[in-house]
Amino acid sequence: MKAKFTILLIIFIFGFIASCQKTVVTNPTDELFTGTWIKSGYEQSITVMVKADSLVSDNYGFTFLQNGDFIERKNAGWCGTPPISYGNFKGTWKKTAKDTIEINVAYWGGMESYKMAIVSLTKDVFKYTIH
């Protein structure tokens, strides 16, 4: 019985340590960050994006260009119920902290600004929250 408890405790500790490790975020001007990303889904309050060759006609996405330009494909009108019409909106991005990107971009009603807090970044998956 004591051996089973010890094994379970070890598994729990290693699982806890693994879940607390922070993913290394690379410099947003490098190859991993720049490019096109399309929405894959959500993990609680985290938006999950996947790398793509281009924006798609019927899904949210954005492109970070190395020169600081930003293109966001999003809802093109005030109504958010399906069917949704998507459009490309131009803007800019800049790194304001190690893991924060400030976005200024047009939308159907004017201009908006928001900050992306990078949760993790790999060559294929970009996870972030908005604050």
C-alpha positions as CSV (number, residue, x, y, z in Angstrom):
1,M,0.0,0.0,0.0
2,K,2.8,2.4,0.9
3,A,4.5,1.7,-2.5
4,K,1.4,2.5,-4.4
5,F,1.0,5.8,-2.5
6,T,4.7,6.7,-3.2
7,I,4.3,5.9,-7.0
8,L,1.1,8.0,-7.2
9,L,2.8,10.9,-5.3
10,I,5.7,10.8,-7.7
11,I,3.4,10.8,-10.7
12,F,1.4,13.7,-9.3
13,I,4.6,15.7,-8.6
14,F,6.0,15.2,-12.1
15,G,2.6,16.0,-13.6
16,F,2.4,19.2,-11.6
17,I,6.0,20.3,-12.5
18,A,5.3,19.6,-16.2
19,S,2.1,21.6,-16.2
20,C,3.8,24.6,-14.6
21,Q,6.7,24.9,-17.1
22,K,6.3,28.0,-19.1
23,T,6.8,27.7,-22.9
24,V,9.6,29.8,-24.2
25,V,8.3,32.7,-26.3
26,T,10.6,33.7,-29.1
27,N,11.2,37.2,-30.4
28,P,8.0,38.2,-32.4
29,T,10.1,39.5,-35.3
30,D,11.5,36.1,-36.1
31,E,10.3,33.4,-38.5
32,L,8.1,31.7,-35.9
33,F,6.0,34.8,-35.2
34,T,5.6,36.6,-38.5
35,G,3.3,35.1,-41.1
36,T,-0.3,34.1,-41.3
37,W,-2.3,32.5,-38.5
38,I,-5.9,31.2,-38.6
39,K,-8.2,30.4,-35.7
40,S,-8.2,26.7,-34.7
41,G,-10.3,27.1,-31.5
42,Y,-10.2,28.0,-27.8
43,E,-8.8,26.5,-24.7
44,Q,-10.8,28.2,-22.0
45,S,-9.8,31.9,-22.4
46,I,-6.9,31.2,-24.7
47,T,-7.2,31.6,-28.4
48,V,-5.5,28.9,-30.4
49,M,-4.2,29.8,-33.9
50,V,-2.4,27.6,-36.4
51,K,0.1,28.6,-39.1
52,A,-1.3,28.9,-42.6
53,D,-0.1,29.8,-46.1
54,S,-2.8,32.4,-46.5
55,L,-6.0,33.8,-44.8
56,V,-9.1,31.8,-45.5
57,S,-12.4,33.2,-46.7
58,D,-14.7,32.0,-43.9
59,N,-12.6,32.1,-40.7
60,Y,-10.9,34.5,-38.4
61,G,-7.2,35.0,-38.9
62,F,-4.4,37.5,-39.2
63,T,-1.0,38.1,-40.7
64,F,2.0,39.7,-39.0
65,L,4.4,41.2,-41.5
66,Q,8.0,41.9,-40.5
67,N,7.7,45.6,-41.3
68,G,5.1,46.0,-38.5
69,D,2.1,45.9,-40.8
70,F,-0.9,43.7,-39.7
71,I,-3.8,42.3,-41.6
72,E,-6.8,40.9,-39.7
73,R,-9.5,38.9,-41.3
74,K,-12.6,39.2,-39.2
75,N,-16.3,40.1,-39.2
76,A,-17.0,42.7,-41.8
77,G,-20.2,44.0,-40.4
78,W,-22.0,44.8,-37.1
79,C,-24.1,41.6,-37.1
80,G,-22.4,38.6,-35.5
81,T,-25.0,36.0,-36.3
82,P,-24.4,33.5,-39.1
83,P,-23.8,33.7,-41.9
84,I,-20.9,36.0,-41.1
85,S,-19.2,38.1,-43.8
86,Y,-15.5,38.3,-43.4
87,G,-13.2,41.1,-44.6
88,N,-9.5,42.0,-44.4
89,F,-8.6,45.0,-42.2
90,K,-5.2,46.7,-42.2
91,G,-3.4,47.8,-39.1
92,T,0.0,47.7,-37.3
93,W,1.6,45.7,-34.6
94,K,4.5,46.2,-32.2
95,K,6.1,44.4,-29.3
96,T,5.5,46.3,-26.1
97,A,6.9,43.7,-23.7
98,K,8.6,40.3,-23.8
99,D,5.3,38.6,-24.2
100,T,2.9,41.4,-25.2
101,I,2.0,42.6,-28.7
102,E,0.0,45.8,-29.2
103,I,-2.4,45.8,-32.2
104,N,-4.0,48.8,-33.8
105,V,-6.3,47.8,-36.6
106,A,-9.4,49.0,-38.5
107,Y,-12.7,47.3,-38.2
108,W,-16.1,47.9,-39.8
109,G,-16.9,50.7,-37.4
110,G,-13.6,52.6,-37.2
111,M,-10.3,51.7,-35.4
112,E,-9.6,49.5,-32.4
113,S,-6.6,48.8,-30.2
114,Y,-5.9,45.7,-28.1
115,K,-3.0,43.8,-26.6
116,M,-2.2,40.1,-27.2
117,A,-0.5,38.3,-24.3
118,I,1.5,35.4,-25.8
119,V,0.8,32.2,-23.9
120,S,2.9,30.0,-26.2
121,L,4.5,30.0,-29.6
122,T,5.8,27.2,-31.8
123,K,6.4,27.0,-35.5
124,D,2.8,25.7,-36.0
125,V,0.7,26.9,-33.0
126,F,0.3,30.4,-31.5
127,K,-1.7,30.7,-28.3
128,Y,-2.7,34.1,-26.8
129,T,-5.1,35.9,-24.6
130,I,-6.5,39.5,-25.2
131,H,-6.0,42.1,-22.5
